[in-house]
Amino acid sequence: MLLRLLLQVASAREPEIAAVLSGRRSLVSLAPEQRIPALQASGVWFQLLTIADELLAMRARRELEQGAGVDDVPGSFASVIAGMAANGHSATEAQAALDELCVGPTMTAHPTEAKRVTVLEIHRRIYRKLTELDQPRWAPRERDLLVADLESEIELLWMTGELRLERPTVEREIAWGLHFFREVIFEGTPQLYGKLQDAFARHYPGEPIKIPSFMRYASWIGGDRDGNPNVTAEVTAHAMAEYRDTAIGWYLTQVQRLVSVLSASSNVIELPATFRQVLQSALDKSGEADEIAARNPDEPLRQFASALLARLVATRDGGTAAYPSAEAFRTDLRALSWVLEAIGGRAVARRFVQPLLWQVGSFGFRTVSLDIRQNSTVVNRVLAELFALTDPVVPGTPGWSARIRAALSQGERLEIDEGRLSPEASELLSTFSVIARQVSGSDADAVGSFVLSMTRSADDLLAVYLLAQYCGLSTAPGGGGTIRLRIVPLFETIADLQAAPAILNGLLGVSLVRRTVRDFGARQEIMLGYSDSNKDGGFLASNWELAKAQKRLAAIGRKHNTRISFFHGRGGSVSRGGAPTGRAIAAQPQGTVAGAMRVTEQGEVVSSKFANRGTGLNQLEVLAAAVLAHGIRSTGDAGAKESPEFDEALEALAGMSQASYAGLMAEPGFLDYFNQASPVAELALLKMGSRPDRRFGASGIADLRAIPWVFAWSQNRHLLTGWYGIGSALSAFVTVRGETGRELLARMFEHSRFFRLIVDEAEKTLYQSDMEIARLYAGLVSDGDAAGRIYARIAAEYELTRRLIGDLTGGDLSARFPMFKRRFDNLRRQMDDIHRLQVDLLREVRTSAAAAEQKRATDALLVSINCISAGLGWTG
C-alpha cells in the first residue's frame, strides 16, 4: 500500500520519477534537473520501508505473544524471569539482582543523524496511521479516510526538504534529543517497569519484589566538547537548564492529571488520621493552602495533588515553595500512593501514581545526567598552563607526575588570575565551575561523568581530579576528602586498551581516588571505544582487544575491592559495535556486566530506536533484560564460560587479522584512495551535527574521527570496516593448523557467543558490500595504478572472507537472517542505481568549473548520500 500511495504522489507530480520508483527507468538516464527529485523520492521510499519494517516487527512480537505466550518472546523480561524461576533462583536472589541493576542509555549528538526533527515527526504520524489501519473495526468509508490521511503525510514527506539548510547548533541538538523523551521515553519507562513487575507477579506469585527505577538516562548533547569548540561552559549550563525544565514540565502535566482525577470525597471515604497531618504539611509548604482548600473543599486527595502542583510550579520558577530535591517530591508521591492503598484505591495508585514514582526515580529533576567529555591533550595543556603561573613542569615527566600527586594529597588550591589565562584554559575552568554549581543544586545527578577521551596514563586522569579540586569540587579543602565528580577514562585505540589495566591499577593506588570511588558506591566506570579501536586495527582485532580489556580491568577492580562497570561507546554500524543489542550483551565476557552497563545511542540509532513508542519500549526492554540476564546467567551458563582453547585461537586470529588490516593501511597511495574513492570530503557539506569531522584539524587518517571513516566506506559499498582481515586470518589459521584448526573454528562458531557474533555480523556486512559498485568508486582515483593495486587487494580479501565465512556458516543468509536479507534484496536494485549516479556526481562536483553546475551537482550528491544512508539503515 505504501508503494502504491507513493507512486500516486509521484505520478501526479513527476511521471518520470514514478517510472524510476517502479523500476521502469534508471536514475542515470534522467536529465540533471530531475536528479534531486528522483533521489528524494527514492529516499522517501527507503524511509517508508523502514517504517513498515517497524510495524511488521511490532506485529510479529504481538502475534508471538498471543500464540506462544509472553514468556517465549525473545529478549523480553518475561523470558528472562521465566528462566530465572525455572533455574531455581529465589525471590531474594531476584531482588538482589534488581537492586544492583543499573542500565544507562546515553544519547550522543555524533554527526551521524541525517534526518531533521520535522521529518521524524512525519515518520511518526505515518507509523500511527498504519497502526490505525491495522485495526479491523473500520467501516469502508472510515478506512478510505485513513488512507487519504496517509497519502497526505506521504505528500508532506515528499515536499519536506530532507537536507539541513545549515549545520545545527548545539541548542538545536539539545532540542532534538529531548524530542524523544517527550514523545517516547518519559511514557515508555514506567511501562517498561510495569512489564517487569508483571513478569515477577506471574513467576514469583506472592513475593514482595520491588521494582526500582534502574533506568538511568544520560546524554552527551551539550556536554561533549572533545574537538567541538561550539560546546562551551555557557552551552553546558544551558543544556542542564533545558534538561531540568523538561523533566519538571513533564511532571507538571502528570500532577495536573492527578488534580483532575483524584475526586475522592471525604463524605464518602474515611482518611487515615496520619494522612490529615501529611496533607496539612503539604498545604503549608505549597504557599497556597487557603486557596487550595477553598477551591477543593471535601476533596482531600485533590487538595494534596494541588499542593504538589504548586510546589512543582515554584520549583520550575525558582519560588520559595520549591522542592529542595526530586527525592522530596518523590516522598510526597509515596504518601499519596500509601493513602490510596489505605482507602482501597490500589488500582488507582497503580495506574496514576506508580508510573510517576518510577519516572521521578529515573529522571529526577534532570531528565538526563549530562556527561562532560574532553580530550586528555586539552586537560594536560590547561594544567601545564596553570602550573606555569607558579612552578612550570613539563607534562609526561616524573616531575609532572610528582607535582600532581603532591597537589592532590595536600588539597592544594590555586589563586587563579583569569586575566592571565588563555581562552582554552579559561573555558575549561569555567566548565568545572558550572559542574560545581550543579552538583550543589536540587539534583546532583544532573552532572554525569567527566569522560576523558584518549586516556593514556593515570596522570591524565589525576590531572582531571586536580582541576576539579582547584575549581571547588573537593569535599575537604585541606586534603583528605573526595572529589564530587565521577571521572571516567575512555580507552579508544588498541594500544590504549592494552595499557588500560596498568593505568587503572595506578589510578586506584591513589588514596584520593579510592575515597572518591567509595563515595560513588565503590564502583569505577570505564568507557570503551569501539570506533577508534576498529579504525586502528580492524573489526576482529578491535573486538577481541575490547573483550580482553574488560576481563583484565574487572580483575584489577577485584584486586582493589572496586566494582568495575563498563560504558560501551557503540555506534550504528557493525564496525562501530552496532550489533543486535541482546546478542551483543550476551557475548560480553563472563563477570563484566554484573547488572550495570551504559551504552551510547548515537545519531541515527536514536531515531531508529525511539521514533515510535512501541519500538522504543521494545528496544529499552531488550537492553535492560539482556543486562539483567547476563548477571543472572554468568555463574551457571555454559555458553558464557571461558575456554582457554578458544581464547588462544582468538588471540591468533586477531593478530593475523590486524596484520592484514595494517598491511592495507600501509599500501602506498592508500590515503589518496580513501579520499578520492569515497565522498569523505563531501560529507562535511551535510549539515548533520555541530561537531567538526576532525579533532584537531589535521588531514591524515589518524586524526579523522571514526564516524566519517565508517560513513565513507559505507557510501562506496566497500564496508571494509566490518570485515577486512577476517578472511586472511581464517585462511592462515587453517593453513597452519589443518583439519584440526578447521574443526576448532566450527566448534567456536557453535559454542562461543563472541566468535559467533563476530562471524554473523561480518557475514551480514559482506552481504551489503558490493565489489562491482566499489570498482566504480575506485575509478575516481587519479592514480590509476595505485587504485588498481589497492582495489585488487580489497576485492581479493572480500572474496576470501566470503568463501571462508560461508564455509563456517553454510553460507545461507536466507535461513539465518531472513528479514535482513529480504529487506536488503528489496532495496538492492535502487541502491545500485543511486551508487552509479553518486559516482557520476562526485566526478562532476570535483571537476566542474561552472558555479551553477557545481551547485546543482553538489545538492544532488548530498541527497544521494542521504539515500544510501537510509538504505543501509545507518551512517557511521
Buried (B, 14 or more C-beta within 10 A) or exposed (E): EBEEBBBBBBBEBBEBBBBBBEEEBBBEEBEEEBBBBBBBBBBBBBBBBBBBBBBEBBBEBEEBBEEEEBBEBEBBBBBBBBBBBEEEBEBEEBBBBBEBBBBBBBBBBBBBBBBBBEBBBBBBBBBBBBBBBEEEEBEEEEBEEBBEBBBBBBBBBBEBEBBBEEBBEBBBBBBBBBBBBBBBBBBBBBBBBBBBBBBBEEBBEEEEBEBBBBBBBBBBBBBBBBBBEBBBBEBBBBBBBBBBBBBBBBBBEBBBEBBEBBEBEBEEBEBEEEBEEBBBEBBEBBBBBEEBBEEBEEBBBBBBBBBBBBBBBBBBEEEEBBBEBBBBBBEBBEBBBBBBBBBEBEEBBBEBBBBBBBBBBBBBBBBBBBBBBBBBBBBBBBBBBBBEBEEEBEBBEEBBBEBBBEBBEEBBBBEBEEEEBEEEBBBBBBBBBBBBEBBEBBBBBBBBBBBBBBBBBBBBBBBBBBBBBBBBBBEEEEBBBBBBBBBBBBBBBBBBBBBBBEBBBBBBEBEBBBBBBEBBEEBBBBBBBBBBBBBBBBBBBBBBBBBBBBBBBBBBBEEBEBBBBBBBBBBBBBBBBBBBBBBBBBBBBBBBBBBBBBBBBBBBBBBBBBBBBBBBBBBBBBBBBBBBBBBBBBEEBEEBEEEEEBBEBBEBBBBBBBBBBBBBBEBEBBBBBBBBBBBBBBBBBBBBBBBBBBBEEEEEEEEBBBBBBBBBBBBBBBBBBBBBBBBBBBBBBBEEBEEEBBEBBEBBBEBBBBBBBBBBBBBBBBBBBBBEBBBBBBBBBEBEEBBBBBBEBBBEBBEBBBEBBBBBBEBEBEEBBEEBBEBBEBBBEBBBBBBBBBBBBBEBBBEBEEEEEBEBBBBBBBBBBBBBBBBBBBBB
